[in-house]
Amino acid sequence: MKNESLKNPAKKDSPVGGFAADASNRGAWKAGKSFLLFILAFLYIVPVIVLFLTSFKTQIQIMAKGFGWFFMPTLMNYSNVLLEQGFLRYMTNSLIVGLASTFFTLLIGGFASYALVRFNFFGKGTISFGTLLLRMIPPAVLVVPIYVLWSYFGLADTLLGLVVIYVGLNLPFTIWVLISFIADVPVELEEAAVMDGCGPWKIFFTIILPLIKPGLAAAAIFTFRIAWNEFILALVLTNRVTRTLPVATTIYLTDTGVEWGNITAMGTLVALPAIIFTFLAAKQLIAGLTAGAVKG
């Protein structure tokens, strides 16, 4: 028995082997995540590329069998869209709705998130959780009840009606983004400001807001993109005068057919500002969306 034990000593776990296995697992996990991100990026980018290329095609090229990647481009579709009689009005409506929705969402969301972080009151937890649940409601579910209510209060077919509903839809996200930033602001700063004679309003606007700029930027980008691109509610709650750019694409659905070239050109013009704005402010957007994720 001794000889056998000497010939076959008990194997001990090798630290080197463990480290190698861990490194191999981490490498496989990283490769898997990279592959998944590549697939998701591909699924998102390809439709955008197809939209962009189609906007430079003629109706004959678009209706040809198969998708032609190589063709003679034309600017006729963009000319038709830009020279459309109501194009400037539709763009102005989109800008008014987007900027107004962003301003009021940040203002109300800032007050609400500050109250939820700094004050204790009855139902605080329920309100916090309730705002998150509201964000989970699909906008399509709200179309009929909102149209009925807005018609009753005279807000249908008005830009104000769109601003109000967009503020309500974006408030939950804004509140939850700003909560994490306000919670990181030391209370001692506010206490020192009180000792210096600052009131609540001055503390909020001169101390809190400057320290949560990344969160405000992220919430502003998100809110503006939603208000700029939203289609379903804008389609129901606007008319020929108050319609926004996304809704204006429907004017190319005619009795004689679908003008795909003009639709894709309009879609490109609608998507381009939001895409450029997001890329330019990507740093602030990432900082806002990941706030609190690495807290110990």
JOURRA-V511018 format. One record per pair of residues at least 12 apart in sequence whose C-alpha atoms are under 10 Angstrom apart, sorted by the first residue. I is the first residue (numbers start at 1). J is the second residue. D is the distance in Angstrom with one decimal. If there is no record, write none. Layout:
I:J:D
I:J:D
//
This chain:
48:264:10.0
48:267:9.7
48:268:8.4
48:271:9.1
49:268:9.9
50:67:8.8
50:69:8.9
50:264:9.2
51:260:9.8
51:261:9.4
51:263:9.3
51:264:5.7
51:265:8.0
51:266:10.0
51:267:7.6
51:268:7.0
52:264:7.0
52:265:7.5
52:267:8.6
52:268:6.2
52:269:9.6
52:272:10.0
53:68:9.3
53:69:7.9
53:70:9.4
53:71:9.4
53:73:8.4
53:261:9.7
53:264:8.7
53:265:9.3
53:268:9.7
54:67:9.1
54:68:9.2
54:69:9.3
54:73:9.1
54:77:9.7
54:260:8.0
54:261:6.4
54:262:9.4
54:263:9.4
54:264:6.4
54:265:7.9
54:268:9.8
55:73:8.8
55:74:8.4
55:75:8.2
55:76:9.1
55:77:6.5
55:78:7.6
55:260:7.9
55:261:5.1
55:262:6.9
55:263:7.7
55:264:4.9
55:265:4.6
55:266:8.3
55:267:8.6
55:268:7.5
55:269:9.9
56:71:9.0
56:72:8.3
56:73:5.0
56:74:5.0
56:75:6.0
56:76:7.7
56:77:6.9
56:78:8.1
56:261:7.2
56:262:9.3
56:264:8.6
56:265:7.6
57:71:7.6
57:72:7.5
57:73:5.7
57:74:6.0
57:75:8.3
57:76:8.6
57:77:7.9
57:260:9.1
57:261:6.4
57:262:9.6
57:264:9.6
57:265:9.7
58:71:9.7
58:72:9.0
58:73:8.0
58:74:7.0
58:75:9.1
58:76:7.9
58:77:7.8
58:259:9.7
58:260:8.9
58:261:6.5
58:262:9.4
59:77:9.5
59:258:9.5
59:259:7.3
59:260:7.0
59:261:6.2
59:262:9.2
60:261:9.8
61:73:9.8
61:261:9.6
62:259:9.8
62:260:7.5
62:261:7.6
63:260:9.0
74:261:10.0
75:261:9.9
75:265:9.2
76:261:8.6
76:262:8.6
76:265:9.5
77:259:9.3
77:260:9.1
77:261:5.6
77:262:4.9
77:263:8.4
77:264:8.3
77:265:6.0
77:266:8.5
78:261:8.6
78:262:7.0
78:263:9.7
78:264:9.2
78:265:5.6
78:266:7.5
78:268:9.4
78:269:8.7
79:262:9.0
79:265:9.2
80:261:9.5
80:262:6.9
80:265:9.0
80:266:9.5
81:248:9.9
81:249:9.4
81:252:9.7
81:261:9.7
81:262:6.3
81:263:8.6
81:264:10.0
81:265:7.1
81:266:6.4
81:269:9.2
82:262:10.0
82:265:9.4
82:266:8.7
82:269:9.5
86:240:9.0
86:241:8.4
86:243:9.7
86:245:9.8
86:248:8.8
87:244:9.3
87:245:7.7
87:248:8.1
87:266:9.7
88:245:9.3
89:241:7.8
89:242:8.2
89:243:8.6
89:244:8.3
89:245:8.9
90:240:9.2
90:241:8.0
90:242:7.3
90:243:6.1
90:244:4.8
90:245:5.1
90:246:8.7
90:247:8.7
90:248:7.1
91:228:9.6
91:243:9.2
91:244:6.6
91:245:5.7
91:246:9.4
91:248:9.5
91:270:8.9
92:242:9.5
92:243:9.9
92:244:8.1
92:245:8.8
93:159:7.3
93:228:9.7
93:241:9.0
93:242:6.5
93:243:7.0
93:244:5.5
93:245:7.8
94:159:9.1
94:224:9.9
94:227:7.8
94:228:6.0
94:229:8.8
94:230:9.9
94:242:9.1
94:243:8.1
94:244:5.0
94:245:6.2
94:246:8.6
94:247:10.0
94:270:9.6
95:224:9.2
95:227:9.0
95:228:7.5
95:244:8.7
95:245:9.4
96:159:7.9
96:160:9.5
96:163:8.7
96:227:9.8
96:228:9.6
96:244:9.6
97:159:6.4
97:160:7.8
97:161:9.5
97:162:6.8
97:163:5.6
97:164:9.4
97:166:8.5
97:167:10.0
97:224:8.8
97:227:6.7
97:228:7.6
97:244:8.5
98:162:9.4
98:163:7.8
98:166:8.7
98:167:9.9
98:220:9.8
98:223:7.8
98:224:5.2
98:225:7.7
98:226:8.1
98:227:5.0
98:228:5.5
98:229:9.2
98:244:10.0
99:163:9.2
99:220:9.2
99:223:9.1
99:224:6.7
99:227:8.5
99:228:9.0
100:159:9.8
100:160:9.1
100:162:9.9
100:163:6.6
100:164:9.3
100:166:9.6
100:167:8.8
100:224:9.1
100:227:9.4
101:160:9.4
101:162:8.4
101:163:5.1
101:164:7.4
101:165:8.7
101:166:6.1
101:167:5.4
101:168:9.2
101:169:10.0
101:170:8.7
101:171:10.0
101:220:9.3
101:223:7.3
101:224:7.2
101:226:9.6
101:227:7.0
101:228:9.7
102:163:8.9
102:166:8.7
102:167:7.5
102:170:8.7
102:171:9.8
102:174:10.0
102:219:8.3
102:220:5.7
102:221:8.3
102:222:8.8
102:223:5.6
102:224:5.7
102:225:9.4
102:226:9.6
102:227:8.1
103:167:9.0
103:220:7.9
103:223:9.2
103:224:9.3
104:163:8.7
104:164:9.0
104:166:9.7
104:167:6.7
104:168:9.8
104:171:9.3
105:163:9.5
105:164:9.4
105:166:8.3
105:167:5.1
105:168:7.8
105:169:9.2
105:170:6.8
105:171:5.8
105:172:9.5
105:173:9.8
105:174:7.3
105:175:9.1
105:219:8.6
105:220:8.3
105:223:7.6
105:224:9.8
106:167:8.9
106:170:9.3
106:171:8.0
106:174:7.0
106:175:8.6
106:178:9.2
106:215:9.9
106:216:6.9
106:217:9.5
106:219:7.2
106:220:7.0
106:223:8.8
107:171:9.8
107:174:9.9
107:216:9.7
108:167:8.8
108:168:9.9
108:171:7.7
108:174:9.2
108:175:8.7
109:167:9.3
109:168:10.0
109:170:8.9
109:171:5.8
109:172:7.9
109:173:8.8
109:174:5.8
109:175:5.0
109:176:8.8
109:177:9.4
109:178:7.7
109:179:9.3
109:216:9.6
109:219:9.4
110:171:9.5
110:174:7.9
110:175:6.9
110:177:9.8
110:178:6.8
110:179:8.5
110:182:9.1
110:204:9.0
110:205:10.0
110:208:9.4
110:209:8.2
110:212:9.7
110:215:10.0
110:216:8.5
111:175:8.8
111:178:9.7
111:201:10.0
111:204:8.5
112:128:9.7
112:171:9.1
112:172:9.9
112:174:9.6
112:175:6.7
112:176:9.8
112:178:9.3
112:179:8.9
113:128:9.1
113:171:9.9
113:172:9.7
113:174:8.4
113:175:5.1
113:176:7.2
113:177:8.6
113:178:6.1
113:179:5.1
113:180:8.9
113:181:9.4
113:182:7.6
113:183:9.4
114:175:8.8
114:178:8.1
114:179:6.9
114:181:9.7
114:182:6.6
114:183:8.5
114:204:8.4
114:208:8.7
115:179:9.3
115:182:9.9
116:128:7.4
116:175:9.0
116:176:9.9
116:179:7.5
116:182:9.7
116:183:9.7
117:178:9.6
117:179:6.5
117:180:8.8
117:181:9.9
117:182:7.0
117:183:6.3
118:179:9.8
118:182:8.7
118:183:8.1
118:187:8.7
128:172:8.9
128:175:8.8
128:176:8.4
128:179:9.9
129:172:9.6
129:176:9.9
130:172:8.7
131:169:9.9
131:171:7.9
131:172:4.9
131:173:8.2
131:174:10.0
131:175:8.0
131:176:8.4
132:171:9.5
132:172:5.7
132:173:7.4
132:175:8.9
132:176:7.7
133:172:8.3
134:168:9.1
134:169:7.7
134:170:9.5
134:171:9.2
134:172:6.8
134:173:9.4
135:168:9.3
135:169:6.7
135:170:7.6
135:171:8.3
135:172:5.8
135:173:6.9
136:169:9.7
136:172:9.4
137:169:8.9
138:169:9.6
139:165:9.8
139:166:9.9
139:169:8.1
139:230:9.5
139:231:10.0
139:232:7.7
139:233:7.3
140:232:6.8
140:233:7.4
142:165:9.8
142:232:10.0
142:233:8.3
143:232:7.7
143:233:6.1
143:234:9.6
143:235:9.7
143:236:7.3
143:237:8.7
144:233:9.5
144:236:8.8
146:161:9.6
146:165:8.4
146:233:8.8
146:236:9.5
146:237:8.7
147:161:9.7
147:233:8.7
147:236:7.2
147:237:6.6
150:162:9.7
150:165:9.7
150:237:8.2
151:237:9.0
155:237:8.3
155:238:9.7
156:236:8.5
156:237:5.3
156:238:6.7
156:239:8.7
156:242:10.0
157:234:9.0
157:235:9.7
157:236:8.3
157:237:5.2
157:238:4.1
157:239:5.4
157:240:8.8
157:241:8.3
157:242:6.4
157:243:8.2
158:234:10.0
158:237:7.3
158:238:6.3
158:239:8.1
158:241:8.9
158:242:6.2
158:243:8.9
159:234:9.3
159:237:8.7
159:238:7.6
159:241:9.8
159:242:6.3
159:243:8.4
159:244:9.2
160:242:10.0
161:234:9.5
161:237:7.4
161:238:8.8
162:227:8.6
162:233:7.8
162:234:6.8
162:237:7.1
162:238:8.1
162:242:9.7
162:243:10.0
162:244:10.0
163:227:8.2
165:227:9.7
165:233:8.7
165:234:9.9
166:223:8.1
166:224:9.5
166:226:7.9
166:227:6.3
166:230:9.0
166:233:9.3
166:234:9.9
167:223:8.2
167:227:8.9
169:223:9.0
169:226:9.2
169:227:9.6
170:219:8.6
170:220:9.8
170:222:8.2
170:223:6.0
170:224:9.5
170:226:8.1
170:227:9.0
171:219:9.2
171:223:8.7
173:219:7.5
173:222:8.7
173:223:8.8
173:289:10.0
174:215:8.4
174:216:8.1
174:218:8.6
174:219:5.3
174:220:8.3
174:222:8.6
174:223:8.1
174:288:10.0
175:215:9.9
175:219:8.8
176:215:9.8
176:219:9.6
176:289:9.9
177:212:10.0
177:214:9.8
177:215:6.2
177:216:8.3
177:218:8.1
177:219:7.0
177:288:6.6
177:289:7.0
177:290:9.0
177:291:7.5
177:292:9.2
178:209:9.9
178:212:7.4
178:213:9.5
178:214:9.2
178:215:5.7
178:216:7.1
178:218:9.3
178:219:8.0
178:288:8.3
178:291:9.0
179:212:9.7
179:215:9.0
179:291:9.6
179:292:9.6
180:212:9.4
180:215:8.5
180:288:9.0
180:289:10.0
180:290:9.7
180:291:6.3
180:292:6.0
180:293:9.4
181:208:9.3
181:209:9.9
181:211:8.1
181:212:5.8
181:213:9.0
181:214:8.5
181:215:6.5
181:216:9.3
181:288:8.4
181:291:7.0
181:292:7.9
182:208:7.1
182:209:8.8
182:211:8.2
182:212:6.7
182:215:9.1
183:212:10.0
183:292:9.5
184:211:9.3
184:212:9.0
184:291:9.7
184:292:8.9
185:207:9.1
185:208:7.3
185:211:7.3
185:212:8.3
186:208:9.8
189:203:9.1
189:207:7.9
189:208:9.2
190:203:6.6
190:204:8.8
190:207:7.6
190:208:8.5
191:203:9.6
193:206:9.9
193:207:8.5
212:288:9.3
213:284:8.5
213:288:9.2
214:281:9.9
214:283:8.7
214:284:5.2
214:285:7.4
214:286:9.0
214:287:6.4
214:288:5.8
214:289:9.5
214:291:9.2
215:284:7.4
215:285:7.9
215:286:9.5
215:287:7.3
215:288:4.6
215:289:8.0
215:290:9.8
215:291:8.0
216:284:8.7
216:285:9.3
216:288:7.8
217:281:7.9
217:282:9.8
217:283:9.6
217:284:6.0
217:285:6.7
217:286:10.0
217:287:9.2
217:288:7.5
218:278:9.5
218:281:8.2
218:282:8.6
218:283:9.0
218:284:5.7
218:285:4.3
218:286:7.5
218:287:7.5
218:288:5.0
218:289:7.0
219:284:9.5
219:285:7.8
219:288:7.5
219:289:8.8
220:285:9.0
221:274:8.5
221:277:7.8
221:278:6.9
221:281:7.9
221:282:9.3
221:284:9.0
221:285:7.2
222:274:9.7
222:278:8.8
222:285:8.2
222:289:10.0
224:274:8.2
224:277:9.8
225:271:9.2
225:273:9.2
225:274:5.9
225:275:8.9
225:277:9.0
225:278:8.6
226:274:9.4
227:244:9.8
228:244:8.2
228:245:8.0
228:246:7.9
228:270:7.9
228:271:8.8
228:273:9.2
228:274:7.7
229:244:9.0
229:245:8.2
229:246:6.3
229:247:9.3
229:267:9.7
229:270:7.3
229:271:7.4
229:274:8.2
230:244:9.1
230:245:9.6
230:246:7.1
230:247:8.7
231:243:9.9
231:244:8.5
231:245:9.0
231:246:5.8
231:247:6.0
231:248:9.7
231:249:9.9
232:246:9.3
232:247:8.3
233:247:9.6
234:246:8.3
234:247:6.7
235:247:5.6
235:248:8.9
235:250:9.1
244:270:9.9
245:266:7.9
245:267:8.7
245:269:8.8
245:270:6.5
246:263:9.8
246:266:8.0
246:267:7.2
246:269:9.6
246:270:6.6
246:271:9.1
248:263:9.1
248:266:8.2
248:267:9.6
248:270:10.0
249:262:8.0
249:263:5.6
249:264:8.6
249:265:9.2
249:266:6.3
249:267:7.3
249:270:9.6
250:263:7.9
251:263:8.7
252:266:9.6
//
